[in-house]
């Protein structure tokens, strides 16, 4: 089935460690996104990529890094520089070849710092 | 002031009630309006989208846009316990070219009591 796969679903990180969240899509979408969701704050954009080998900072990029070496993959690294990383992380994708109204989300990854 | 404002709730209604969920926005460039439903610990899924002003109906759901008031609504008729979720509004301008266009509300948590 077509869709977006995020892994792991749950992840625990010790302070000072970097962790990488995986996002893979088989929808042949050009644009991919990473959002962070905290209670009461909705979705905040971390990074987005419109094409392979190109990505742009969103509203809260500090302490995060991404890569887009393949169209299907857009991994997010939460670095030790991110001071409050405990959150629900959502990967999404959208086609940019039509009106592009439908953005599809993965099931999310829960990151907890212990 | 946020570009998109959404009452976070929580909102509790009895089964069978009509539910009204609302968002207001300040950016007059927004032309596409979407509603997403997010079950607990899951990624959001697109429910409906509308272009410009007017109503759009899909089963028990009706999306309404009033651009003159910068106000959008989602109505749920004959609400069911399975409708219990967080509802997010999202919107974007008509211009293409930037993949980051979507702006989300913070979400309204709805519980339908059996």
HADDOCK unambig.tbl for C-alpha pairs under 7 A between the chains (distance, minus, plus):
assign (segid A and resid 31 and name CA) (segid B and resid 99 and name CA) 6.40 0.50 0.50
assign (segid A and resid 40 and name CA) (segid B and resid 8 and name CA) 6.70 0.50 0.50
assign (segid A and resid 40 and name CA) (segid B and resid 106 and name CA) 6.04 0.50 0.50
assign (segid A and resid 41 and name CA) (segid B and resid 106 and name CA) 5.16 0.50 0.50
assign (segid A and resid 42 and name CA) (segid B and resid 104 and name CA) 6.81 0.50 0.50
assign (segid A and resid 42 and name CA) (segid B and resid 105 and name CA) 6.07 0.50 0.50
assign (segid A and resid 42 and name CA) (segid B and resid 106 and name CA) 3.59 0.50 0.50
assign (segid A and resid 42 and name CA) (segid B and resid 107 and name CA) 5.96 0.50 0.50
assign (segid A and resid 43 and name CA) (segid B and resid 104 and name CA) 6.33 0.50 0.50
assign (segid A and resid 43 and name CA) (segid B and resid 106 and name CA) 6.82 0.50 0.50
assign (segid A and resid 48 and name CA) (segid B and resid 100 and name CA) 6.83 0.50 0.50
assign (segid A and resid 50 and name CA) (segid B and resid 99 and name CA) 6.01 0.50 0.50
assign (segid A and resid 90 and name CA) (segid B and resid 43 and name CA) 6.84 0.50 0.50
assign (segid A and resid 104 and name CA) (segid B and resid 45 and name CA) 6.96 0.50 0.50
assign (segid A and resid 105 and name CA) (segid B and resid 43 and name CA) 5.60 0.50 0.50
assign (segid A and resid 105 and name CA) (segid B and resid 44 and name CA) 6.12 0.50 0.50
assign (segid A and resid 105 and name CA) (segid B and resid 45 and name CA) 6.87 0.50 0.50
assign (segid A and resid 106 and name CA) (segid B and resid 43 and name CA) 5.55 0.50 0.50
assign (segid A and resid 107 and name CA) (segid B and resid 42 and name CA) 5.04 0.50 0.50
assign (segid A and resid 107 and name CA) (segid B and resid 43 and name CA) 4.32 0.50 0.50
assign (segid A and resid 108 and name CA) (segid B and resid 42 and name CA) 6.38 0.50 0.50
assign (segid A and resid 108 and name CA) (segid B and resid 43 and name CA) 5.70 0.50 0.50
